[in-house]
Amino acid sequence: MERNIQLLDCTLRDGAYIVDACFGAPAIKGMIKRLGDANVDIIECGWLKDQSYKEGTTYYHQPSDLKPYIGRKNKRCIYAAMIDWDRYDLKGLQEFNNSSIDAIRIVFPKEHFRQGIALGELVKQKGYQVYFQAANTLAYSDAELAELAQAVNLAQPKCLSVVDTFGAMDGEDLSRIVTVLDKHVQKNIRLGFHSHNNQQLSFALSMQFVQMLAKSGRSMVVDASLCGMGRGAGNTATELAAGFLNRKYTYNYDLDIVMDAIDMYMGYFMEHYTWGYSVPYLIAGMYGAHVNNIAYLRDNYRANAKDMRNIIESLPQEDRRKYDYSLLEEKYLEYQDKAVQDEDSLECLKREIGGQKVLLLLPGRSLLEQRERIESYIIEHRPVVIGVNAVLKMYSYDALFFSSTVRYMYAKEAYPDLFCRYKKILPSNIKTKGEKDERVVHYHRLVKRGWEHFDNAGMMCLRLMDKLGAVHVALAGFDGFAREHEKSYADPSLPRIDPGKKWEALNEEIREMFLDFQQSVAGAMEIEFITESKYRSDRREKI
């Protein structure tokens, strides 16, 4: 007998966005088995895609690709896979033979809901159960929801799910949508809910959904994933949903087995990948924007939260739901050009630095270990001394350069007296208008793309020195990264970066950027290392 409330785990499907579907065969097989043993009702094992299958991934081509992972089926469970309405050719789909998945979930956008629902008939003809996912259900008006319900009633799927695609729903939104659908969708068809946690409401909305339909007597499906794993802000956590259903509705999900699954298979992914609530994803939720817009602004422009919000807000609602990268670039540059007027800053800095010797004090530990050598250089050459992304009590500076808001705020709060003592040079990703002792320079003048970590502080400051006409730049503290944080920085409390534990690759990338810069300024700027560095062209050292 089917339960009135069914818990669906979508870790292997929604989590595929995080790991490019590369969970590995042991994790795929182990998660499926343990979720089944824990009495999870529906296990979504991944996607069906129009591409050849690669072992160890959850992008399958045919249901038979899942057989090695499902093994002996648990009769209590429904095994499912998802298709995008226009990205899988159902004509080539294998007939159902009860050896692999039982159900196929079809996700479709609002403007193509009729085409998406029509595919359900083809899936049924192949012998599979049909589940529909109405992407961005929040965009439907009440009349459109009634129209959707009418089409769903004719198709007779197992379930129609409300999908909070952009994590933009609040309680009133969910109440409106569920009330309309509960009224118009036939009672033999379940209603489902798939949430996203952009506004820290995922679990709360999932509970509200259950409570609403439990009162009406409607059967339902609640989506969740282990540790909330899913694209962007992620989803309701399976362990939370299972615990809630056990406590409030006397269900019998085995939380010990769920926890075993987390301990055995999720630790690696949590250590090496990132998902879940963050301020950038909150912005996506606030404005109903696709998370790819946020990722583009973060990865290509290192946009801070304030700038992201203003740029996303400037987009028409329809454009927020898409991800038109050309439009985003246009809006970002337009925003920056309006916000940043750096001509006066550049002229002032040129007068102070142009034609001078400059010493850049970067945050490396050698600033402590080779302090005597550095101070001797300062006494002998009297350079313009610029602290880069850090400030230390044992040095005096002519100016401080920061490349990120985090390092700027840390210096301001941890060393307020020193911070106020010196002039600051800031790229426009930190501020678009500076205080009286701050010079703001357009961010795009200081970066060269082509590398993942193109916004390395040392490289940005070197590019600024080139723009200002510095003839000789000495570098100290440009050491290179070590795995241990305390071995990398003169100030061990300095907020750290995390390149996914790929320290060797990060060092090599910065070395490539530095060599590229050296070649570009050959003859115009002399560069000298005062302390040892992994980035010197005549020295290549492994960590």
Secondary structure, 3 states (H helix, E strand, C coil): CCCCEEEEECHHHHCHHHHCCCCCHHHHHHHHHHHHHCCCCEEEEEEECCCCCCCCCCEECCHHHHHHHHCCCCCCCEEEEEEECCCCCHHHCCCCCCCCCCEEEEEECHHHHHHHHHHHHHHHHCCCEEEEEECCHHHCCHHHHHHHHHHHHHHCCCEEEEECCCCCCCHHHHHHHHHHHHHHCCCCCEEEEECCCCCCCHHHHHHHHHHHHHHHCCCEEEEEEHHHCCCCCCCCEHHHHHHHHHHHHCCCCCHHHHHHHHHHHHHHHHHHCCCCCCHHHHHHHHCCCCHHHHHHHHHHHCCCHHHHHHHHHHCCHHHHHCCCHHHHHHHHHHHHHHHCCCHHHHHHHHHHHCCCEEEEECCECHHHHCHHHHHHHHHHHCCEEEEECCCCCCCCCCEEECCCHHHHHHHHHHCHHHHHHCEEEEECCCCCCCCCCEEEECHHHCCCCCCCCCCCHHHHHHHHHHHHCCCEEEEECCCCCCCCHHHHECCCCCCCCCCCCCHHHHHHHHHHHHHHHHHHCCCCCEEEECCCCCCCCCCCCCC
